[in-house]
Amino acid sequence: MTTTQAPAKSTTWKVDPTHSHVEFAVKHLMISTVKGLFSDVEGEIVIVDGNAAESSVSAVIKTASIDTRTGQRDDHLRSADFLDVTKNPEITFKSTKISGDNSEFELTGNLTISGVTKEITLTATNEGSGKDPWGGERIGFSAKTKIDRRDFGLTYNQAIEAGGVVIGHEVKISIEVEAIKQA
C-alpha cells in the first residue's frame, strides 16, 4: 500500500501599494540622518501552508517615486549621479530563501538596483492578518536590512573639510507591507 501526500496549499497575497512603502536612512555630513521613502511598491507574497522554506516574495519599486521631502534632492537622486531613473526605472527583489517561523523570519534574496544584483537578507516580522471592511483579507509585514550603496554602483559623493564624506555609504532600509489575499 502506498500513501500519497496532498499537495501543499499556497495562498497568494498582492502588495497593496497604497498601504505599503520602503523607507531608507543615510548619514548626511556624518552627523545627521536623512530619511526618504519609495511610495510606489508592487509585489507578491506566496505563503505555502505556513511553510516558510517553500514560500516566496517578489517586489518591484518604482525609482521615480523616491521622496525625501526636498524636491531638489529628489531630482538629484533621480539623476544619473544616483538612481538614473530613465535607465533604471525599477528596483527589484526576488526571494531565494526564507527561514524562521511564521512570526519572525529571515528573508534572503536578490536585490537589483541600477542594474546590479546582490544577495541581501532582511529580518522580517509578521504583523498579523485579518478581515478588512470590504470583505477581503489582509496581512502585514515589517522588514529591515542594511546595504552598502557602493555595492550597487551608487558611488557619488563629496569630501568634506573636516574629513569624511557628505553622504554615508550605509543605507538602512525599513519596509512596511500590507497585502491583500487573492482568490
C-alpha positions in Angstrom: 0.0 0.0 0.0 1.3 3.4 -0.9 0.3 6.7 0.6 0.1 9.9 -1.3 0.6 13.2 0.3 -1.7 16.0 -0.6 0.0 18.9 -2.4 0.8 21.8 -0.1 -1.8 24.6 -0.2 -0.5 28.0 -1.1 -2.0 31.4 -0.6 -1.1 34.4 -2.8 -1.1 37.9 -1.4 -0.7 41.1 -3.6 1.0 44.0 -2.0 -1.4 47.0 -1.5 0.7 49.9 -2.8 -1.5 52.5 -1.0 -0.6 50.9 2.4 3.0 49.9 1.7 6.3 51.7 1.5 10.0 51.3 1.6 11.9 53.8 3.7 15.6 54.4 3.8 18.0 56.4 6.0 21.5 57.6 5.1 24.0 59.7 7.1 24.5 63.3 5.9 27.8 65.1 6.7 28.5 62.2 9.1 26.4 64.0 11.8 22.8 63.6 10.9 20.4 61.2 9.1 18.4 61.9 6.0 15.3 59.8 5.6 13.2 59.1 2.5 10.9 56.6 1.0 9.7 55.0 -2.1 5.9 55.1 -2.3 5.3 53.1 -5.5 5.7 49.5 -4.4 4.2 46.4 -6.0 4.7 42.8 -5.1 3.5 39.3 -4.4 3.8 37.1 -1.4 3.2 33.3 -1.7 2.8 31.5 1.5 2.9 27.7 1.3 0.9 26.1 4.2 2.8 28.3 6.7 6.0 26.6 5.4 8.5 29.4 5.1 11.1 27.4 3.2 8.7 26.9 0.3 7.1 30.4 0.4 8.3 33.3 -1.8 8.4 37.1 -2.1 8.9 39.3 -5.1 8.7 43.1 -5.2 9.1 46.0 -7.6 9.8 49.5 -6.5 9.5 52.4 -9.0 12.6 54.5 -8.6 10.9 57.7 -9.7 8.7 57.5 -6.6 11.6 58.5 -4.3 10.6 61.2 -1.8 12.8 62.9 0.8 10.6 65.9 1.2 13.0 68.1 -0.7 12.4 68.4 -4.4 15.9 69.5 -5.4 17.4 66.5 -3.5 14.8 64.1 -5.0 15.7 65.4 -8.5 19.4 64.7 -7.8 18.6 61.2 -6.5 16.7 60.5 -9.7 19.6 61.7 -11.9 22.5 59.7 -13.4 24.6 60.6 -10.2 22.4 58.1 -8.3 19.4 56.0 -9.5 19.3 57.2 -13.1 15.5 56.6 -13.2 15.4 56.9 -17.0 17.7 53.9 -17.4 16.7 52.1 -14.2 13.0 52.7 -13.6 12.7 49.8 -11.1 14.4 48.3 -8.1 13.5 44.6 -7.8 13.7 41.9 -5.1 13.1 38.2 -5.5 13.5 35.8 -2.5 15.7 32.8 -2.7 15.4 31.6 0.9 13.0 32.1 3.8 13.9 30.7 7.2 12.3 31.0 10.6 8.8 30.7 11.9 5.5 32.4 10.9 6.0 35.4 13.2 9.7 36.3 12.8 11.9 35.2 9.9 14.9 36.0 7.7 14.1 36.7 4.0 17.1 36.3 1.7 17.0 37.2 -1.9 18.4 39.1 -4.9 18.1 42.8 -4.8 18.7 44.7 -8.1 19.4 48.4 -8.0 20.7 50.3 -11.1 21.3 47.0 -12.9 23.5 45.5 -10.2 22.2 42.4 -8.3 23.4 41.4 -4.9 22.1 39.0 -2.3 20.7 40.6 0.8 19.0 39.3 4.0 16.1 41.1 5.6 14.9 40.5 9.2 11.1 40.3 8.9 8.1 40.2 11.2 4.6 39.1 10.5 2.4 41.9 11.9 -0.8 39.9 11.7 -3.8 39.4 9.5 -7.5 39.9 9.4 -10.6 40.8 7.5 -11.0 44.2 6.0 -14.3 46.2 5.9 -14.8 45.3 2.2 -14.9 41.5 2.7 -11.2 40.8 1.9 -8.4 39.5 4.0 -5.2 41.4 4.6 -1.8 40.6 6.1 1.0 42.9 7.2 4.8 42.5 7.4 7.7 44.7 8.5 11.3 44.1 7.4 14.7 45.7 8.0 18.2 45.5 6.5 21.3 47.5 5.7 23.2 47.7 2.5 26.3 49.5 1.3 25.1 51.7 -1.6 28.5 51.4 -3.3 27.9 47.6 -3.8 25.1 48.7 -6.3 27.3 51.3 -8.1 25.9 54.2 -6.2 29.2 55.9 -5.6 28.5 59.6 -6.0 29.9 61.6 -3.0 31.9 64.7 -2.0 34.6 65.0 0.6 34.0 67.4 3.5 36.7 69.8 5.0 36.6 68.1 8.4 37.3 64.7 6.8 34.7 62.2 5.8 32.0 62.5 3.1 28.7 64.2 2.5 26.7 61.0 2.0 27.2 57.9 4.1 27.8 54.6 2.4 25.5 52.5 4.7 21.8 52.7 3.8 19.3 51.4 6.4 16.1 50.1 4.8 12.8 49.7 6.6 9.8 48.1 4.8 6.1 48.1 5.7 3.8 46.0 3.6 0.1 45.4 3.7 -1.1 42.7 1.3 -4.5 41.5 0.1 -5.3 37.8 -0.2 -6.1 36.7 -3.8 -8.9 34.4 -4.7 
